[in-house]
Amino acid sequence: MASRNIWNNRIWFITLICISISTITVGSLLQSNFGEIDIELVRFADETGDIVEGKLYRPTYATAANPLPGILLMHGFNNDKDTEAPTAIELARRGFVALAISEIGQGDSSPWLALDIYTDTNMGANASYHFLKNLAFVNGDKLGIVGHSMGGSNARKIAAINPDHDAVVIQSGGPANITDSGINNYLQLWCQFEDLNSYTRPDWYEMGMEMITYNTNETAQINHDYGNFNDGSAQRYAYIPSTHPGGTWNMIGIAETIDWMRKSLKGGVTDSHWIDPYNQISQFKEAATLIATITVLLSIIPLTSILLETETFKDIIQPLPTRYTIEERTWWIYATINGLIGGVTFLIIPTIGLLIDTPITNLITASAFFWWFLVNFLIAAVAFYFWFRGAKTKGVTWYDMGVSFDENKKTFNREILKKTIVLAIIIVVYLYGFVAVFEKLTLVEFRFMWPVLRQIQGYRLTQFFIYLVPTLIFFLFNGGVFLFGQIRSKEHSTFTRTHLVWFVKSVYAMMCGLILFFALHYLPLFFLGTAPTFHFIPLAALFQIFLMQAIPQFTFMFFLLTYFYQKTGKIYLGSIVISLIITWILAISGAYSLL
């Protein structure tokens, strides 16, 4: 039976790896339009010596003898160069050289100083503009600029500095005052479901229409071309069905950008390389990288099972504690309270955390979670202390919490714990190595909309170890002692059934508050036209956007965490592996700020 399980795990492991390799390869083929776009990673210094990294999309027929128009693309806050990949790919498919950069402080570009964001810095955008302009295969007389959110602000800055630009596209936000701004041929992609402001949707629309009238001195119309492309006075306000972060991959928004650049940089001509703006492949590339990410993460399940069958690691497998399980009604009470505490604290603590400046915590998103993890650990630990005092009188021990290796007293088996740590490191090193190799080979990140898994570069590596501490504390206690000890549910008839039930209940217990407040923030905005619910709390709207990424990622991690606990009977392996992966994601995905 054991031999059969090993073979089954090997088959699952190989299958998942093959799917991941296949889909990341498909993502690479789509990124290059099946070989018609040359992809290159570039790095260069800005005026201050800071390093800007970028991804250059060059149609293969762009040469020094046949230079093509160039377009610079800049992402919004807390993103990187690949956030603009959907638009960059579609532009390159139609005969534009596209340069998507990670602005200073984002991705693997140099970190920024904390006060720089409040000054007139353009975060490497101006140097990027001139880098693109001076490429031999770029027509320096035909240049466009695209910017999302924060990148849109930088687009306005460099447009004013460089009057030789031909077009500017601002993704997300609303119509702004561009009189005397120096912007040529201005397209505003105006998001219908803007989630970063405090306006109702009708008010948001009315304010935008008033600004259109102010800018054009004509009757306000959406999706209408104003002015003249030849003298740079053209304006257009495209009202797209998107949220703020969705502005970079909304199909309508991408199509609007493509056609605006055709009108501005190609004189409106549709040459032999032109493709209908709505004929897009970038969404399939995003889907491919999502599947690749999911399957490589899932592959650690059969890999772990294979390794646990070896002589070296088989001692890690311990029997599940069976003496204590919580009553079902009590479980729902404890789980709901815990989840709601997590939701309430997430509305407040991340904002406070950003105000707590320390010389060592430099990642903005990770710092928000740093303090949220610690506060929720402290609340859970205090509650557990009083609960455990009473539970001990009924015979509950640390063994029942998945902590001790002895049923009657707190005992740590150092040899097994050492092996557990080694196994956790092996699992994550395998995952990191796989991602690093195929990112290098394909020039594609394992991601969906936001970065998920990619190589950790330079200064972010030291931040990884700093943020690992609170993350590990949280998952050992909240995701371990509380989840699989204090509110341990009964087992079901099979391993798989138990896994699925415990997984769903884990998501509820740990995230019902986050999901509830996320829904309260967005559902009225979508269906009633109200303002985003929590706009009155400083930065709460921003952190609700962060939850778009965090909720699915955490959900997936609890699937893995539940498996590890079931497999080993202890909280350690799952907590360590998940903490390493979550910290990895936080280390590579957040904006970096130096005090």
Secondary structure, 3 states (H helix, E strand, C coil): CHHHHHHHHHHHHHHHHHHHHHHHHHHHHHHCCCCCEEEEEEEEECCCCCEEEEEEEEECCCCCCCCEEEEEEECCCCCCHHHHHHHHHHHHHCCCEEEEEECCCCCCCCCEEHHHHHCCCCCCHHHHHHHHHCCCCEEEEEEEEEEECHHHHHHHHHHHHCCCCCEEEEECCCCCCCCCCCCCCEEEEEEEECCCCCCCHHHHHHHHHHHHHHHHCCCCCCCCCECCCCCCCCEEEEEEEEECHHHHCCHHHHHHHHHHHHHHHCCCCCCCCCCCCCCCCHHHHHHHHHHHHHHHHHCHHHHHHHHHCCCCCHHHCCCCCCCCCCCHHHHHHHHHHHHHHHHHHHHHHHHHHHHCCCCCCCEHHHHHHHHHHHHHHHHHHHHHHHHHHHHHCCCCCCCCCCCCCCCCCCCCCHHHHHHHHHHHHHHHHHHHHHHHHHHHHHCCCEECCCEEECCCCCHHHHHHHHHHHHHHHHHHHHHHHHHHHHCCCCCCCCHHHHHHHHHHHHHHHHHHHHHHHHHHHHHHHHHCCCCCCCCCCCCHHHHHHHHHHHHHHHHHHHHHHHHHHHHHCCCHHHHHHHHHHHHHHHHHHCCEEEC
